[in-house]
């Protein structure tokens, strides 16, 4: 028997990267999966976002694990879209037990030069998208008096970062949102936590735009250049694999994690050791 047998999980940003890892990991533990993703571009994001074929591939991987999967194209910036995802999940599976609010984007600009669109897209996806996801599923969980929610924040939210103030601000705010909701729903048998990874080996980091930000002294940095940098730090300071984050989320949504509530769980290879 799996630790999540009989459970139904909704995962935002599930077409690839961390979202896909969450889908595969929870499915392997016995859960049926609903994945949603924008599966299209956002103008201020400088690297290609996921596609509908990526979303379909995640569904295939869940099916290969022996679980059912509903894949939905949806934009977390829209409350109507997220409400529709929840309604479809309940219509297909009869319930929602777990939410992984994972959808997120990255872009880079110094605050003094940042245009309004770049700022607003970041807040709309990385913060308001989490709110919309919470708002769509929490009333159902309250009615059923059980639920497990995990949101993807970032260790950057506790640190700040050059040319990424909008990203850090959104991720810091996610922690506050998680802690606040945890207080509101604990009496209904619902837990709410955040995971705070450092760099994860996904397309959000592994793209030419990010390589140029990380390696400004190299004219045309490559993935190989970036990996040398990531692997040159202290032990365990290399890029985190998406499956590692998914394993942490699995613990939080299973019975093993029932005493975690309102927590911000860092997965940072030691980066958090220097933070208060």
N, C-alpha and C positions, 0 to 999 in steps of 0.2 A: 504494500500500500504506500502511496505517496503522501507526503505531509500536507498536500493541498487537495487531496481527492474530494470531489464534489464542489469545489470552490470555482467562482467565476471572477476573472481579473480583467479590468479595463486598463489599457496601457496607452498613453498618449506619446506621440513621436515614435511610434513603433515600427516604422518602415525599415530602419537600419540602426547601426551603432548601438548605443546603450539600450534603446527601446527594444530592438530585436533581441538583444541578450536577455532582457527581462522576460520577453515572451517565451523564448526557448527554455529558460530556466524554470519559470513557473509552470509551463506545460509539462516539463520533465517531472515536476513534483506533483502533477495530477490535475492542475487547473485547466479549465476551458478559458479561452483567451479572446478578448475583443481588442483589436489594435486600431488606432486611428492615427492619421498623419496628414499634413497638408499636401504632401506629394506634389509639390510645385514650388516655384521660386518666390522669394520676397526680395524686392528691389534693393534694399539696403544691405543684404547679406552677400558678401563678396565671393562666396564659393557655392557650387551647385548643391541645392537641397535634394531631398529624396524624390523619387519618382513613383508613379503608380506601379511600375514593375517591381520596385523595391518592396512596396507594401504587399504585393502578391507573393513575393519570395518569402517574406516573414510568415505569411499564412501557410505556405507550403511546408516550412520548417516546423511549425506547430503541428500540422497534420502528420508529419513524419514522426513526431513524438507520440502520436496516438491520441491527440486531443483535438477537439473542435476549435475552429477559429473563425471569427467574423472580422473582416478587414473593411474599414470604412474610411473614405476620404473626408477629412474634416479639419477645420482650422480652429485651433484653440483660442484665437483672438475673438471668436464669435460665440457668445453664450447660446445662441440658437443652435449652432452646430454641435456644441457639446451636449446640450439637452437632447438633441436628436440621437447622438451616440448612446447616451444612457438609455433612452427609450428603446432603441434597437437592441441593445444588450439585454434589457429586461424582456423584450418581446421574444428574442431568440432563446435565451437561457433561463428566463424566469427570475433572475436575481443578479445583483452585483455585490460581491463580497470584498473585493480588493480594487484599489485604484493606485496605479503608479503614474503620477503626474510628472512625466519625463520630458515632454516636448521643450526644445530650447534651440536658440540660435546664438551665433557669435559674430561680432564685427569689431573693428578697431578704429579708434580715432581719439586724439587728445581732446579733453573736455573743452578747451578754449577754441577748438576748430570744429567741434561736432555739430552737424546740422540737425534740425528738429526731427526729420524723418528717421535718421539713424537712432536717435534717442528713443523716439516713440515706438518704433518697431520692436526694439529690445524690451521695453517695459511691457508692451502689449503681449508679446509671446512669452517671455521668461517669467513675468510676474502675473499679469492679468490672465494669461492662459492657465496658470495654476489655480487662480481664483475661480475661473469659469469651470474648470474640471472639478474642483471641490463642490461648487454650487450645484453642478449637475447630478452628482451621485450622493451627496450627504443626506438629503431628505429621505431617499430610499433606504440608506443604511440606518438612519434614525428609526424609521418605521420598523425595520427588521431587528433593531437593537443589536447589531453586530457589524463590524467593518474594520478593515485595515487599509490605511492610506500612507503612501510614501511619496514624497516630492523630491525631485532632484534639485539640490542647491549646488554649491561649489565651495571649496576651500577659499577661493578668491573672494567670496562674500565676506569672509572674516579678515581679509588681508588688504584689499585694494590692489589695483594693478595699473601700470601705465598704459595709456591708450585703450583702457577698457573700463572706465568709470561707470558707464551705463550698465555693463554686464555685472560688475561687482555690486552696484546698487540694487539691481533686480534680484540677484542671488541672496544678498543680505536680507532683503525684504521677504523673500520666500521663507526664511527661517522664522521671522516674526509672524508671518501668516500661519505657518505650521504650528507654532507654539500657541497662538491664540485659538485656532480651531481645536487643538487638543484639549484645551480647557473647556470648550463649549460642548464637546461631544463625549467626553469620558463617561458620563453617567449613562450613556446609551450603549456602552460596550464597544466603542470605536476608539482605536488608537491612531495617532497621526504623528509621523516622524519625517525627518529629512536626512538624506545622505549627501555628504559634502566631499566629493572626490576632487583630487588634484587632476592633472592632465590625464585624459583617457584616450586610448588609441583608436580614435574614430575620425570620420571625415571633418569634424569640426576643427580638429587640430592638424590633421594630415591633408593639408591643401597648400598650394603655392603662396597664397596670400599670407597665411599664418606663418609659413616658413620664413618669409621675408621679414615679418615682424620680429620673429624670434632670433633671426640671424642677419641683422642689418649690415654686417660687414662682408657678407658674401653676396656677390652680384646676382646670381640666379641659384639660390639654394635648392637642394633636392631633398626628397624623403630621406635618402641616405645621410645627408648632412644633418638633418634634423634628428635622426635616430642616434647619430654619434653624440650630439649634444645631450639628448635625453638620457643616454646610457653612460655619460661621463660623470654623473653626479654620485652621491653616496649610495651605498647598497640599499636596494628597495626604493630608490629615487627615480627609477625609470617610469615610462608611461604605464598606467594601469590598464589592464585588459577589461573590456566591457563585462565579461563574465564575472570578474571579481566584484564589481559593483552590484551585479545581479544577485550574487550569492548573499551579499549583505542585505539587500532588499528582501530576499527570500526569508532570511531569518526574521526580519521585522514583521513580515506578514503571516508567519506561521505561529503555531502555539509556542514555539521556543522564544518568540519575541513579545509575548503578551505583556511583559512588564516594562517594555519600552514605550514611552508616550511623551510627546513634546520634545523628543531628543533631536539633536543635530549630530549625526554620526559621521565623523571625519574618516576619510580613507585617503591619506595624503602622503604616504611614504616618509613620514616624519616632519613634513612641513608644518603641521599644526603644533609641534612641540614648542615652537618659539612664540606661540600666541597665548594670550591670557585666556 
